[in-house]
Amino acid sequence: MGTLFVLLSGALQLYSFALIIYIFMSWFPGARESAFGSFLTKICEPYLEPFRKIIPPLGMIDFSPIVAIMVLYFARMYGVPVLFNWF
């Protein structure tokens, strides 16, 4: 059980890093059109889309990725330990 806890927690942290890289790629023109950028688009956009529907951008600033990363953080810090304490 401990190994599964570590793997799930690590996967959530890795996905958070992928989201952060994906967000920073928007600052560089053409970065999302690369092979790595299209890969990140395929794995990040399905998760970010529901947050973008709930939280509209304010001007040119999109706060939905920040909320999405916070949800992943709380899932990793509080959700995963609770899940594994039940077993």
C-alpha positions in Angstrom: 0.0 0.0 0.0 2.8 2.4 0.8 4.3 2.0 -2.7 0.9 2.8 -4.3 0.6 5.9 -2.1 4.1 7.1 -3.2 3.3 6.4 -6.9 0.0 8.2 -6.8 1.4 11.2 -4.9 4.3 11.4 -7.3 2.1 11.2 -10.3 0.0 14.1 -9.0 3.1 16.1 -8.4 4.5 15.3 -11.9 1.2 16.4 -13.4 1.4 19.7 -11.5 4.8 20.3 -13.0 3.5 19.5 -16.5 0.7 22.1 -16.0 3.2 24.7 -14.8 5.4 24.0 -17.9 2.4 24.2 -20.1 1.4 27.5 -18.7 4.9 29.0 -19.1 4.9 27.8 -22.7 2.2 30.3 -23.5 4.8 33.1 -23.0 6.9 31.8 -25.9 5.5 32.1 -29.4 5.4 28.8 -31.2 6.3 26.7 -28.2 2.9 25.0 -28.1 3.3 24.0 -31.8 6.3 21.9 -31.1 6.1 18.1 -30.5 6.6 18.6 -26.7 4.0 21.4 -26.7 1.4 19.3 -28.5 2.0 16.5 -26.1 1.5 18.8 -23.1 -1.7 20.2 -24.8 -3.1 16.7 -25.1 -2.6 15.9 -21.4 -3.2 19.3 -19.9 -6.2 20.7 -21.8 -8.8 18.0 -20.8 -8.0 18.8 -17.1 -8.0 22.6 -17.5 -11.1 22.8 -19.6 -13.7 22.4 -16.8 -11.9 25.1 -14.7 -12.0 27.5 -17.7 -15.7 27.0 -18.0 -16.2 27.9 -14.3 -13.6 30.7 -14.0 -13.7 33.2 -16.9 -10.4 35.1 -17.6 -10.2 38.6 -16.2 -8.8 40.7 -19.1 -5.8 38.9 -20.4 -5.1 36.9 -17.2 -6.5 33.4 -16.9 -6.7 32.3 -13.2 -8.2 28.8 -14.0 -4.7 27.1 -14.2 -3.9 28.4 -10.7 -7.1 27.0 -9.3 -6.4 23.7 -11.1 -2.9 23.4 -9.6 -4.3 24.2 -6.2 -6.9 21.4 -6.6 -4.1 19.0 -7.5 -2.1 20.2 -4.5 -5.0 19.6 -2.1 -5.7 16.2 -3.6 -2.1 15.2 -3.1 -1.8 16.6 0.4 -5.2 15.7 1.8 -7.1 13.5 -0.6 -4.6 10.8 -1.1 -3.7 10.3 2.6 -7.4 10.1 3.5 -7.9 7.5 0.7 -5.1 5.3 2.0 -6.2 5.6 5.6 -9.5 4.0 4.7 -7.8 0.7 3.7 
